[in-house]
Amino acid sequence: MNIVWQSNQFQSTSIPTTVFNSFKPSNLEQVLNFQSTLPNYSQTPLYHLDNLAKHLGVASIDVKDESKRFDLNAFKGLGGAYAMASYFAQKLNLDLGNITFNKLMEAIKDLEPVTFATVTAGNHGKGVAWAAKTFGQKVKVVLPKGSSVERLTAIQDLGAEAYISDLNYDDAVVEIAKQSDEQGWILLQDTAWVDYETLPLAIMQGYSTIVAELIKQLDRKHISQYTHVILQAGVGSFAAAVIASIYNQTVPDPPKFIIVEPNKADCIFTSIKSNEGIPKRVNGPLDSMMAGLACGEPSTIAWEILKPTIQATFSCKDVISSIGMKQYANPLNNDRSIISGESGALPLGVLIEIMTSKALFNAKDSLKLDNSSNILLINTEGNTNPKNYDDIIHNKLF
């Protein structure tokens, strides 16, 4: 099968408050206030795919298009910039909630440049490289084996020292963490583990700007209109940040949160499927074309949010992403055409399959996806792998 799914037996109405409190409405506003002072900031668009919704038999489909963020073709700059700002604010004992980018730059201008280091499947490293350039800092970026030269070049073009490793994502993270400790670099990783959670949490808070903007864009329509939110996951940090941000706005009646992943790197699916209730690692080459999601081990912070809140997870072959990419690129009637890369399009591909495949009738029924469903998707990246994108859109692949 191209998709397998798993309902979440760990879902609970009793939510631990510690990490969720980092995504309260007041926190979202504080993060947005700083992010909006960054160079080249602008709110990303929200599109309504009304004709596709009617065709699939749901009430509405909204897409927040993060391919427009900071001219980076993906949302990850939000996390890198906010975490970097948080690092300097803590170092200088500044209140990031009451400072602009320009004031922060004035405060750090006499400090020696810091070297930040990270591992990336592509978009996170590009976001960190952009943030380092913006803040006038140094950066070292490692891409896991199998990464495209195009992704490497895009990071190097932002001034980063970068290379493709012969290790997979998770092993490369272990190696860069060791090197950072030895060399005095500041590890800026978008996954967390025991004793490394402060900066990953700041990265996740940076992602919350997506929801803060969404709330403003909905105007008189409250975010509680959404009945379903379908989110892609690698280590889970992006999905968890969005879920915690929306949950705090909609409790006690939050939408159904659904996670989708590549079948070669489905660590959230594997963790949910396990009866142990702990994050589980997926080993192996993690060789999916959805490079931004090709991660084998959940972030500890993300797992703390995802475990009690998500309704179900879907493990998907690459072809499911291609379905979403083609649909975005070839809209129905006057729906908006959207350029969506492999990781960005997976939620739409899954939604189309759920609503049209008899094999997924039980998933459709269990999740109550029907003509009363208002669905939110987030396109996390645009065309970040031009050759692969062209091959898929022109039916040379799949």
Steps between C-alpha positions, in 0.01 A plus 500: 500500500606857436362614837453331834344674797488465874257655747657641816426297812693752710272795424388665823289787627752546782778705343829575679520879523875562521596504133152605387537820703778606262233532230232698684333783305714761676817310405394483136444874496842561655677283242313663212586847630870420473483303175312782328804727552734265312632615161278398209217386730154474352196294586467188285173450309199289594320342204153344485467202265122511470468299180725222624305489826174456310656233277628300800176538696622716789381842613828691452874465443729785609871504418754721676779537242841512669687480170488883506689538830808730495571401135631171641238279332413350841394592854814397687652848521241576768655244733864578431454875543299480820733246661802713410331807642410304815862393542626858492214633713584247771873569471445875545209469745257673263122458484432374150133585546584871510776537244518536124751342263680834453533552875630146545757556225612820673546300821712227343709710261810497723490126576734257326310304230365166620518179295167319480487141377220276379399195299229539242311318229496835320251762615606528865864548402402762248298677769790490748744618232270789416461587868878491553550732203225730628648511852860526374610165643689191376334168420594140420233285334509125439262323262438123532609255234283498191427874519478681168778729379232765438413506872868522593563784256198696625647490852851586387366795301391652833859498622495179703782250524310188393555148372317171441586233757522124450270454803120494513316786670489364855860379503615833356320680786690291755828584326438876472393514865832340597698738278313802635585400855867457409532818290283736704241541225136571587289206386178628343309182428126476435470179697530455876628229731567468871714797614463677165162669490536878547597599145278237331207644697593851382504371141151358550381829648629668185273272297201619703500819292320297231202457733520856634472629143224255419290630789528853364424389144180326607371835628150443640517128434666339798762228464253267671317471166750230401389146571815335364866607478727274293871552564819348363764380745870431494623512860162655579610848611302692237186291548521521878547878495194547278292257707589659836432848359159402362411284800545791739266707283226237469492296822267344622391411146815481286497371141611150408877506445637255244868425435638384162852367432715321242485123548882480503523751786174460695628545856177653634292223339736238643489660844120512501469145370719380784318420823784645706401868486857616444669645189640231272782531250478384138835371380634467149576734212178708538498532120184690414476772237331700780842609622366746755311220674770231477579486872510183705446606861236728657596811691435452872312830525296425189407157632375654824253705293412248230441196719186631680355715220512329162208293375688284249820461300554398137814336360526574127699400195649780293226470238251652746703819513508511120119492496493811718767676295310446175170611650649820638664575164184420299209647699132446433327786320595831662671358810845644564798325341762429768860389451558233761806283547516139611469565874248781458250299295470182706199612711297579188598170340382315811173694513427417134569132560283485813208661322526296177642157588270218608795345679503796741127506573559400863744789546253743342221372724709494817626854444153626406621657178180599320307793355513684834881489523703823491860404434825690552818407310838672508722499193838493671717533189496600138716362220815414696613219269442635146585186302284273714217753496510526122508122460195456723291783357568378144428136593856378452477356852191325633 
